Amino acid sequence: MAPIDPHSFTESTHPLATHISLSLFFDFPSSTIHASALLTLPAPHSGPLSLDARALTVHSVLDPQSSAPLPFSLSSPDPIKGCHLTVSLSNHSSFLIVYSTSPSSSALQWLSPPQTFNKTLPFVYTQCQAIHARSVFPCQDTPAARVRYAAKLNVPRQLSAVMSARHVDRRDPIAGEGAAPPYLFAFAVGELGFREVGPRTRVYSEAVPAVLESAATEFASTEDMIRQGEALFGPYEWERFDLLVLPPSFPYGGMENPRMTFLTPTVLKGDSSGAQVVAHELAHSWTGNLITNKTNEHFWLNEGFTTYAERRIVEAVQGEDRAALNIGIGWRGLNKEMERFKDNLEVTKLKTNQEGVDPDDVYSEVPYEKGFQFLWRIERQVGRPAFDEFLKKYIATFKFQSIDTDTFLDFLKANLPGIEKEVDLILWTEGTGIPPDAYEPVSSIYSKIVSMANEFKLGRMPREDEVADWQGQEWELYLENLPKSIEASQILELNSRFRLSESKDYEVKVAFLLLAIASKCKEHYVEVEKTLKAVGRKKYLVPLYSALVEGGPGKEEEKILAKRVFAEARDTYHPIAQGVIETILSKHI
C-alpha cells in the first residue's frame, strides 16, 4: 500500500469516493460547524478506507441504511497532513460520518461583526487550497481525487450563502451541488449583496453599496474575458462565472473556485487593472479546474498554464503593452524568488519533491512565472498558431482529469514532434534556477520604465510629465527595478513628489514600503504598521514581515515592531496567513 500524494493519507489501493453529500449547521457563537458527510464509492468495498481529517471531532461513522455504527480510528495529528481517519467497511458502497469542525480549522475564518464592513452580523468563509478541505469535512484530500458533491447549508435567517456549486435551493436550507477536487470546495456565509455585471457573471460582496459598485466597475470587462478565453481554449464548461469580493483578511489575490471565484478587496484599484486577477482566475476554468495537477509537486501545471492563459486574455482585452507590463512584473518577481530560495533550490524546480514539506511554506511565484516562461519558450519555438492548436488539443484531451508533469511532457512530445531537440524539457522541469533561454519581455513601455529606474541610481527622479499617465502597474515595475540600497533621504523625496505611501494600489504601496524598510526610513514605519493591520493578503504580509525581521545586527527595532504588530493583528488574519507569518518570525526572532 502506498499513498498517492505526499500530502494525503489516501491510499493508491483504495477506491476514490465518487460523491460526497454534506449537511452543515453553522454555529457562529462557537465558531464551529456541526455536520454529516455521506461518502459514496464506485462499488462495494471491504476493508479499511483511508481519509484525511484535521481538527475534526468525529462523533460516529454509520451504515446509512441501517444506522449501525461502523468501526473507525483517528490517528494523532501529523504536523503537515493532520489526522489519518480509517473507516472499516464490510461490502459497503457508502457510509455516513457525523462530525464537528473546530474553531481552529485551518480552512475557515470566522469574522465577528466588528471585523466586517457593516459591523452588525458575522461572516465565515473557506480557503481550502492547498490541503485544508480536510478541516471542513473528512475526505480524500488530494487533487488526484475529483469528486461530485452536494451540500445543504443551515445558516441564520438574516444571512445568505454562496458556494462553488450550482444553487439547487436558496432557502431553508441553502443547497448546492458541484464537482471538483477537494481544494476547490468553497462557501461563504454572511450579509451578502450582488450586482449583475454580465450574462454569466454576478459580483457579490458584503452588502455595502460602495464596495459592490466599485467591484462592478472594476470587473465590467468580465464577459469580454470569458469570450476571449473561449476563443483561445474552447468552451467555458462551468455555466456561471460569479465573483465574491471577500473581507480584507482573505489571504490570496484570488481563488478559482468553480462558478464562484473568491477575490481580495485589494484588487479594487479603480483603474481596471484588478481585472487582471480576474483574468487569472478565469483562466483556471480551463487550466487547473478542468485539468488539475495530480499533486502539489506538479503545481506548475495549474499555475504556469494559467499565468500564460491570463496574459493571452489580457493581451486580447487590454492590449500588448498591458500584457508586457504584466510579464515584466512577473519576471522581476521570479528573479526575487530565486534569491529568496537560494538555500532551498528544490523549490525553484517546476517538478518538485514535497515529501515532508508543508505546501503553504513553499508557496511562491516560481510555479507561476517559471511555468509561464517554459510555455512561452515552447510558443516561441513552434509559433503561436501551432501552440494555440496544441493548447486546445491538450485541454480537450485531459479535461476533468488530474495529471502529472510526465503525462504533460509525453503529450507535448507526441503532438509537437522534435520539441525535445529544440527545448531542454528536462532542464526546464527538473533543473533549478532560471534556464538560460528564459526571456525578459521586450516592449517600448517596459524598456522605458526599466531605463528610468536605472537612471535613479544616477540621482535622476522621474519628471511629473513623464509619469502623468502611469497607472499602478507602471509604478510597480518602476519601484521593483530600483536599487535596494537607497538613501532614506531619496525615499522621502520620492514620496514627497508622488505620494506613493498613500497609494490605494497595494502593489505600489507595498513595493514602496519595502524600499523604505530596506533604507531604514523610519518615517514610513507607521504606514508599514497600518498596512499590516489593514490587509491579510499573503502577497503583502510575507515580504513586509520578512523585510522587517531578516538581516543581522541593526534590525532590533524592526524585529520588535514586527513582533508587536503581529501580536496585535494576528486574530484578523486567516489561519493560513497566521501559520506562514509565525514560521517567518520563528526563524528570525
Disulfide bonds with the S-S distance in Angstrom:
none
